[in-house]
Structures are given as structure tokens and as C-alpha cells.
């Protein structure tokens, strides 16, 4: 999940999106995270006896460990601690503030699903906005859609882009497409200046912890709603059904008052907490995203490793406990 699972995406919300006390709260959060970037977590400290250990406040009592073959890079960007290492069995690994964002072994399951579910659910997407996604993987997938005319990425932390171009070329090739424009800026401000502009908005958000909790609440979704064209689709990182139902349900309930439909889908990815991550899909003047309105041609499909029309539909089929918890359905 690029845009930093804690820090980077926090900076996408600012006084341009909120006013008064909310703006002050966001400003204090940004100041706090800037301080953390200067004197906080050191990713190298998480490598012990040749193993990288990921521990997080939102998945207490469990950890993910990967054997380190070689450290490729480590430094602090303006927003966060950035670590890149070559692992024994999971390829190149990008870590931001101690949390795994990408491994080249399994990244495709996340990138393909967060991009292709909304894009194939839309009948004719022309303008696409990606918020976050500094590794370039989402751009790579969006660029596969030849009918898309313009792709804009808003990434607040240029350091992530630089690291990805250096160490993750299979993802960063997304930046090579001539339809791509990169804005190193506040995503909320960009959306405020570009209302009724995009057919699809894909948001790679941080985890809702501490000050970043506001990113998992209604105001940011309202900003995306205003930036969507009629018939548009938002797809955001939706957290883990095994860990975060208490966060997912209130958000779904809240934004359902604004969006035409709100649905939850998911993918499996071994190196994310509990091996699963969800997506919240919300529409403006459109019905369900559960069935693709278009399908990839054979050349397109053969280049994909995870997404298929069948997987698209299946991603919305939730286990009973999850369906009850989020939507209150008992069937």
C-alpha cells in the first residue's frame, strides 16, 4: 500500500479539504509526522539476525518476517523511513515506516485488483486519478487500458517514486506511459481544483491509526465524490476483514449516505497482515461494481497474473461473518 501506510498519505488531507478545528487537527498531525520522519522509527532496527520483522499497532500479537539477503537502500524521505532490501524468497521488498508495502513476489495481486475492478466495472473510463501509488504499480495496471486518455497521479512523497524507479523497475515502468502526469502535491487540494473531472479515482491510503484516522472517515470520501464525474467509481484500500471490521463498517455506513452504492471486495496477498486486504468501491450515479461491464481481450488478459472476470465477481463474495459485520445481512 503505497502512499505510506501511515505517514505519506496523511499529507493528502489538509486545510484545503477541511476548515476550522478539522484543519488544525490535520495540520498538527502533519507536524507530528514530519517530526517522526526526522527522529522516529529506523527500519534497520527491524532487521534482527538476518530477518526483517514487521509489527504494527493495527495487528497486535502477530508479525510478518522475511529473510534478508541484502539491504539495497535505507534513508529518510521528507515524510518517512524508507527501506529497500532483497529478500531470500520474496524478491525486492519496499518498507515504509516499518511496514511492508511491496514485494515483487506478490505485488501483482494487490495492484491488479485495486486497478482493474473499478476500471472494468466502468463502461468507458477516460480520465483516471491515482492518489498515492508512488511505486508505480497502479499506474502500470491503469496504463494497460488503451481507452484511458489521461492518468494523473498525486503522490506527496517524491522519495518513494525515486526509490521505486531505482529498485522496482517492474512497477515503476508505469511512469513511462505518455498519458501519465505526476503531481507531487496534496491530493485533497488537487481534487478541490478538479471537481467533476474523473471517471475513476483509485486511492492507496494509509492505515487508520493516530492522526491518519481521518483518512478513513467521511470528509475525504466526500472530496473524492465531488471530484468524480457522474457515473464514476472510487476504489480505495479497505483494510483487512480479519482485523478491521470495527473500522470498515462505520465508514461504509457513513459514506452510503452520499454515494449511490458502497461495496466491499478483497484480494489475497501473503505479505500483507493476515494475508488479505480489502477494497471499498463506491459509485456516483452508478449501480453495482460486482460485475464487469467490459472484459479484457486475450492479449490484455495473458499479461495479467491475478485478475480475471471470474475473480472480479468472486472478490465481492464475502464470508458470512464479514458480510454480517459490514452489511448486517444474515443470509
RAHUNOR-V942821 format. One record per backbone hydrogen bond with DSSP energy under -0.5 kcal/mol. NH is the residue of the N-H (numbers start at 0). CO is the residue of the C=O. E is the energy in kcal/mol with one decimal. If there is no record, write none. Layout:
# RAHUNOR-V942821
((NH/CO/E) (NH/CO/E))
This chain:
# RAHUNOR-V942821
((8/2/-2.6) (8/3/-0.8) (9/6/-1.1) (10/6/-0.8) (10/7/-1.1) (11/8/-2.0) (12/9/-1.5) (16/13/-2.0) (17/13/-1.9) (21/18/-1.2) (23/19/-2.0) (24/20/-2.4) (25/21/-2.4) (26/22/-2.6) (27/23/-2.5) (28/24/-2.0) (29/25/-2.6) (30/26/-2.4) (31/27/-2.5) (32/28/-2.4) (33/29/-2.5) (34/30/-1.9) (35/31/-2.0) (36/32/-2.4) (37/33/-1.2) (38/34/-2.1) (39/35/-2.9) (42/40/-0.6) (44/41/-1.8) (45/42/-1.6) (46/43/-1.5) (47/45/-0.8) (47/50/-2.8) (50/47/-1.5) (51/65/-3.2) (52/45/-2.2) (53/51/-0.5) (53/63/-3.4) (54/52/-0.6) (58/55/-1.2) (59/56/-0.6) (61/58/-1.4) (63/53/-1.9) (65/51/-2.0) (67/49/-2.8) (68/85/-3.1) (69/85/-1.9) (71/69/-0.5) (71/83/-2.3) (72/83/-2.1) (74/81/-2.2) (76/74/-0.5) (76/79/-2.7) (81/74/-2.8) (82/94/-2.6) (83/72/-2.8) (84/92/-2.0) (85/69/-3.6) (86/84/-0.6) (86/90/-2.8) (87/66/-2.4) (92/84/-2.9) (93/101/-2.5) (94/82/-3.0) (95/98/-2.4) (96/80/-2.8) (98/95/-1.9) (100/93/-3.0) (101/93/-1.4) (103/91/-1.8) (104/89/-1.3) (105/102/-0.8) (106/102/-1.8) (108/105/-1.3) (109/105/-0.6) (109/106/-0.7) (110/106/-2.4) (111/107/-2.4) (112/108/-1.0) (113/109/-2.5) (114/110/-1.3) (115/111/-3.1) (116/112/-1.5) (118/114/-1.8) (119/115/-2.5) (120/116/-1.2) (121/117/-1.0) (127/149/-2.5) (128/199/-2.4) (129/151/-3.4) (130/128/-0.5) (130/201/-2.8) (131/129/-0.6) (131/153/-3.3) (132/1/-0.9) (135/132/-2.0) (139/135/-2.3) (140/136/-1.7) (141/137/-2.8) (142/138/-2.6) (143/140/-1.1) (144/141/-1.9) (145/143/-1.0) (147/144/-1.5) (148/125/-2.0) (149/125/-2.2) (150/178/-2.3) (151/127/-2.7) (152/180/-2.8) (153/129/-2.8) (154/152/-0.6) (154/182/-1.9) (157/155/-0.8) (159/156/-1.3) (160/156/-0.9) (161/157/-2.3) (162/158/-2.1) (163/159/-2.3) (164/160/-2.5) (165/161/-1.4) (166/162/-2.7) (167/163/-2.9) (170/167/-1.6) (171/167/-2.9) (172/168/-1.2) (173/170/-1.8) (174/171/-2.2) (175/172/-1.6) (176/173/-0.9) (179/176/-1.9) (180/150/-2.5) (182/152/-3.6) (183/181/-0.6) (184/182/-1.4) (187/11/-2.3) (189/185/-2.1) (190/186/-2.3) (191/187/-2.1) (192/188/-1.7) (193/189/-0.6) (193/190/-0.8) (195/225/-2.7) (196/193/-0.6) (196/226/-1.9) (197/226/-2.3) (198/126/-2.2) (199/126/-1.5) (200/232/-2.3) (201/128/-2.9) (202/200/-0.5) (202/234/-2.6) (203/130/-2.5) (203/201/-0.5) (204/202/-1.0) (206/4/-2.6) (208/206/-2.0) (211/208/-1.5) (212/209/-2.0) (213/210/-1.3) (214/211/-1.7) (215/212/-2.0) (216/213/-1.4) (220/216/-0.9) (221/217/-2.2) (222/218/-1.8) (223/219/-2.0) (224/220/-2.5) (225/221/-2.1) (226/222/-1.2) (227/223/-1.0) (227/224/-0.8) (228/197/-3.1) (230/283/-3.5) (231/228/-2.0) (232/198/-2.2) (233/281/-3.2) (234/200/-2.6) (235/279/-2.1) (236/202/-1.7) (237/277/-3.7) (242/239/-1.1) (243/239/-3.1) (246/243/-1.6) (247/243/-2.3) (248/244/-2.2) (250/246/-1.1) (251/247/-2.5) (252/248/-2.7) (253/249/-2.2) (254/250/-2.7) (255/251/-1.3) (256/253/-1.3) (257/254/-1.7) (258/254/-2.6) (259/282/-2.6) (260/282/-0.5) (262/280/-2.8) (264/278/-2.4) (265/314/-0.9) (266/276/-2.5) (268/274/-1.4) (271/268/-1.8) (274/271/-2.9) (275/272/-1.1) (276/266/-2.0) (277/238/-2.0) (278/264/-2.7) (279/235/-2.1) (280/262/-2.6) (280/278/-0.6) (281/233/-2.1) (281/279/-0.5) (282/260/-2.0) (283/231/-2.2) (284/282/-0.5) (292/119/-2.4) (293/119/-1.4) (300/296/-2.9) (301/297/-2.2) (302/298/-0.6) (302/299/-1.2) (303/300/-1.6) (311/307/-2.4) (312/308/-1.7) (313/309/-2.5) (314/310/-2.2) (315/312/-1.2) (316/313/-1.8) (317/315/-0.9) (322/318/-2.6) (323/319/-2.5) (324/320/-2.0) (325/321/-2.5) (326/322/-2.1) (327/322/-0.5) (327/323/-1.5) (328/322/-1.1))
